Amino acid sequence: MRVLLFIFALMTVAYTGKLKNRNWKSNKVVPDQKYDYDSKTMTPIRFKTVTNPDPSLSETWLTFYFGQWYWGQLRFSETTWGVELYACTDNKLYDNNNTLTGVPDGPKRIWEVYWDNDHFYLDCNGNNVWTYSFDDAIFPDNDCRGLYTRTLTQFEFNGDREGINPPEAFYTRRIKKWKGNNVVPDKKYDYDNKTMTPIR
């Protein structure tokens, strides 16, 4: 029995370690509040959801703002894992047309959202669960790819719609602190890319 309890404790610590990362600072989500985006500390956009005991509250909505009147949005439902990317896919979460795959069991999940010039990515607990090619957009390329390749300025976790279960927290990357060292002229220093990039 003690051996089983010890193994369970190790598994719990390992699982918790996946959800907690010392490189990230947790911030409580205020639904419908716009957050200024900082590419240095918010790439990827990382947030935590917890399954709501009320099954009617199953959707997560994340809205992106690109300045002026330009905005985009990611929506997904825990009921079917249907997903929508505004201006790229259809807006139906329950038709099994666009779905997340391989989503880890809950109730707690850490999500990461990021994109490049060709694809939009969604990861959960360290595993990719959706990769969307902008080439597959059902709307004009300028509306889909042209939107998400603009400069992101703000984002928001929506909470003022029926069926939404807002995330509990979002994360900002901790900026590593630099340690000063006295230079000894003509001395060779061993290079460590983890602590010396860039050479400063």
Solvent accessible surface area in square Angstrom, and as a share of the most:
residue,aa,sasa,rsa
1,M,166,0.74
2,R,210,0.77
3,V,105,0.60
4,L,117,0.58
5,L,108,0.54
6,F,126,0.53
7,I,81,0.41
8,F,136,0.57
9,A,49,0.38
10,L,98,0.49
11,M,125,0.56
12,T,62,0.36
13,V,105,0.60
14,A,60,0.47
15,Y,92,0.35
16,T,50,0.29
17,G,45,0.43
18,K,138,0.59
19,L,18,0.09
20,K,146,0.62
21,N,63,0.32
22,R,225,0.82
23,N,92,0.47
24,W,19,0.07
25,K,105,0.44
26,S,68,0.44
27,N,35,0.18
28,K,168,0.71
29,V,8,0.05
30,V,73,0.42
31,P,59,0.37
32,D,58,0.30
33,Q,78,0.35
34,K,102,0.43
35,Y,25,0.09
36,D,103,0.53
37,Y,53,0.20
38,D,60,0.31
39,S,72,0.46
40,K,155,0.66
41,T,22,0.13
42,M,22,0.10
43,T,61,0.35
44,P,24,0.15
45,I,7,0.04
46,R,20,0.07
47,F,0,0.00
48,K,38,0.16
49,T,11,0.06
50,V,36,0.21
51,T,51,0.30
52,N,40,0.20
53,P,134,0.84
54,D,61,0.32
55,P,112,0.70
56,S,75,0.49
57,L,59,0.29
58,S,17,0.11
59,E,20,0.09
60,T,7,0.04
61,W,36,0.13
62,L,1,0.00
63,T,5,0.03
64,F,0,0.00
65,Y,46,0.17
66,F,13,0.05
67,G,28,0.27
68,Q,154,0.68
69,W,183,0.64
70,Y,58,0.22
71,W,101,0.36
72,G,0,0.00
73,Q,22,0.10
74,L,1,0.01
75,R,30,0.11
76,F,5,0.02
77,S,0,0.00
78,E,44,0.20
79,T,91,0.53
80,T,49,0.28
81,W,48,0.17
82,G,1,0.01
83,V,0,0.00
84,E,11,0.05
85,L,0,0.00
86,Y,82,0.31
87,A,17,0.13
88,C,0,0.00
89,T,5,0.03
90,D,27,0.14
91,N,98,0.50
92,K,117,0.50
93,L,6,0.03
94,Y,115,0.44
95,D,61,0.32
96,N,114,0.58
97,N,100,0.51
98,N,28,0.14
99,T,45,0.26
100,L,9,0.04
101,T,93,0.54
102,G,68,0.65
103,V,24,0.14
104,P,30,0.19
105,D,125,0.65
106,G,30,0.29
107,P,77,0.48
108,K,91,0.38
109,R,19,0.07
110,I,5,0.03
111,W,1,0.00
112,E,32,0.14
113,V,1,0.01
114,Y,74,0.28
115,W,56,0.20
116,D,66,0.34
117,N,103,0.53
118,D,72,0.37
119,H,60,0.27
120,F,0,0.00
121,Y,46,0.18
122,L,0,0.00
123,D,16,0.08
124,C,0,0.00
125,N,29,0.15
126,G,68,0.65
127,N,82,0.42
128,N,77,0.39
129,V,3,0.02
130,W,23,0.08
131,T,66,0.38
132,Y,17,0.06
133,S,24,0.16
134,F,2,0.01
135,D,109,0.56
136,D,95,0.49
137,A,22,0.17
138,I,113,0.58
139,F,91,0.38
140,P,85,0.54
141,D,75,0.39
142,N,121,0.62
143,D,66,0.34
144,C,0,0.00
145,R,49,0.18
146,G,21,0.20
147,L,13,0.06
148,Y,0,0.00
149,T,61,0.35
150,R,103,0.38
151,T,108,0.63
152,L,18,0.09
153,T,58,0.34
154,Q,52,0.23
155,F,2,0.01
156,E,13,0.06
157,F,0,0.00
158,N,15,0.08
159,G,30,0.28
160,D,89,0.46
161,R,127,0.46
162,E,171,0.77
163,G,13,0.13
164,I,11,0.05
165,N,19,0.09
166,P,38,0.24
167,P,5,0.03
168,E,92,0.41
169,A,8,0.06
170,F,12,0.05
171,Y,22,0.09
172,T,24,0.14
173,R,87,0.32
174,R,137,0.50
175,I,110,0.56
176,K,99,0.42
177,K,197,0.83
178,W,95,0.33
179,K,168,0.71
180,G,73,0.70
181,N,113,0.58
182,N,145,0.75
183,V,120,0.69
184,V,78,0.45
185,P,104,0.65
186,D,155,0.80
187,K,112,0.48
188,K,193,0.82
189,Y,115,0.44
190,D,135,0.70
191,Y,125,0.48
192,D,60,0.31
193,N,98,0.50
194,K,170,0.72
195,T,86,0.50
196,M,73,0.33
197,T,70,0.41
198,P,87,0.55
199,I,150,0.76
200,R,208,0.76
